[in-house]
Amino acid sequence: MEDYPRTLAELEAPFRSEEACREYLFRLRWPEGFRCPRCGEGKAWPLRSALWQCAGCGRQVSVTAGTIFQDTRTPLTVWFRAMWWVTSQKNGVSALGLQRVLGLGSYQTAWAWLHKLRRAMVRPGRDRLSGRVEVDETYLGGLEEGVRGRQTERKALIVVAAQEDGRGIGRIRMRRVPDASAQSLVPFVEEAVEPDSVVHTDGWLGYEPLESKGYRHEVTFLRGQKKSPSELLPRVHRVISLLKRWLLGTHQGAVSFEHLDYYLDEFTFRFNRRTSRSGENCSSGSLSRQSQWNQPLTGRSSGLLRPAGPETTTYGGYLSQVDTPISRIRGGAKDFGGPGR
């Protein structure tokens, strides 16, 4: 079993040089030895820095190609320290905190690094939840006037799935969705939960098609119940409460809706590893392995290599200062203290 570094000294012992970091990435990329992605040849010779040239077709391949380290000008030793620092902090770190610890030249660099690392926290092909799973939605953004129920114009709607583990919580999944329709909720469940699992929801009609999709749908109607929603669906509401507390605590609510997906990825990564042994809890080893299978920032992440400008289009077209704490967006911090719609 891999020995995960518990202190900065333990990290720097095996990764004290660029060569040591590159050798580690080489083993992660080709655990059974070099294999050319073009011709399949198993022989190659090293060129400058992280570059290898195939002995068969002559193709040059970098150990950092297609990873979050691609095209970086910063030493890999600094990247490894960043991964260890981010994953070793129980509640996460802010860009300002990372800048101070690593001595990075600018806040913008630390901000971009954190978004790259958050993207690497999503493992491609990860297992879906199974067994009994609670599913519910919540809003981020405070009170709105003139809307009812699950309608929203300026808030972000997040759907959360929490796997039951006895009386406790197993793994979780979450995603921001455009609305609470079946067209938005059912695809999330299909991606997050194994078929034939028991999916426990409230009586919202958006979940009605679940049985036709191969799930055993258990419905608890909240209206008229003596117990509160947090008692009827305790696990998913506890996760929602912890999420909002984390956004307000670690990040002071300063999360724009444009980049909210990345913060949800980080929260999921940390939560699902909370019961690991101390050496593996949110481990930098886990993150470094996953960074090998995440492509450079593209698509959803385009534009993340620099912080947004002074104004950013957020959820529902609402314009807001990118650094304005969520708690100040209409309604105040009281709207984020616990689970809710």
Buried (B, 14 or more C-beta within 10 A) or exposed (E): EEEBBBEEEBBBEBBEEEEBBBBBBBEBBBEEEBBBEEEEBBEBEEEEEBBBBBBBEEBEBBBBBBBBBBEBEBEBBBBBBBBBBBBBBEEBBBBEBBBEBBEBEEBBBBBBBBBBBBBBBBBEEEEBBBEBBBBBBBBBBBBBEEEEEBEBEBBBBBBBBBBBEEEEBBBBBBBBBEBBEBEBBBEBBBEBBBEEBBBBBBEBEBBBBBEEBEBEBEEBEBEEEEEEBBEBBBBBBBBBBBBBBBBBEBBEBBBBBBBBBBBBBBBBBBBBBEEEEEBBBBBBBBBBBBBBBBBBBEEEBEEBBEBBEEEBEBBBEBEBBBEBBBBBBBBEBEBBEBBBB
